């Protein structure tokens, strides 16, 4: 099995040498904590520091710069803020 895997890996590497290249932008978000709007619920005031509404415009700008892009979220999207607590209690 190891010999087969090594042969397969070598074949794939050799085949990729002649393959066309593709530029890909990988973007990542994490720990949004239900901060959907540009509003600090703890301080009860607007903020420019966080909020998915602000992040979305940055993501759109980054996507417009390149043809191929992928966005991955690493979690903590729907917990950890007063808005998330309120929505989960409904």
MOMONOR-V473008 format. One record per pair of residues at least 6 apart in sequence whose C-alpha atoms are under 8 Angstrom apart, sorted by the first residue. I is the first residue (numbers start at 1). J is the second residue. If there is no record, write none. Layout:
BEGIN
[[I & J] [I & J]]
END
This chain:
BEGIN
[[23 & 68] [24 & 66] [24 & 67] [24 & 68] [24 & 69] [24 & 70] [25 & 66] [25 & 68] [25 & 69] [25 & 70] [26 & 69] [26 & 70] [26 & 71] [26 & 72] [27 & 59] [27 & 69] [27 & 70] [27 & 71] [27 & 72] [28 & 71] [28 & 72] [28 & 73] [28 & 74] [29 & 71] [29 & 72] [29 & 73] [29 & 74] [30 & 73] [30 & 74] [30 & 75] [30 & 76] [30 & 77] [31 & 74] [31 & 75] [31 & 76] [31 & 77] [32 & 51] [32 & 52] [32 & 75] [32 & 76] [32 & 77] [32 & 78] [33 & 76] [33 & 77] [33 & 78] [33 & 79] [33 & 80] [33 & 81] [33 & 84] [34 & 77] [34 & 78] [34 & 79] [34 & 80] [34 & 81] [34 & 83] [34 & 84] [35 & 50] [35 & 51] [35 & 52] [35 & 81] [35 & 83] [36 & 51] [36 & 52] [36 & 53] [37 & 50] [37 & 51] [37 & 52] [37 & 53] [37 & 54] [38 & 46] [38 & 47] [38 & 48] [38 & 49] [38 & 50] [38 & 51] [38 & 52] [38 & 53] [38 & 54] [39 & 45] [39 & 46] [39 & 47] [39 & 48] [39 & 50] [39 & 51] [40 & 46] [40 & 47] [41 & 81] [41 & 82] [41 & 83] [42 & 82] [48 & 54] [63 & 69] [78 & 84] [79 & 85]]
END
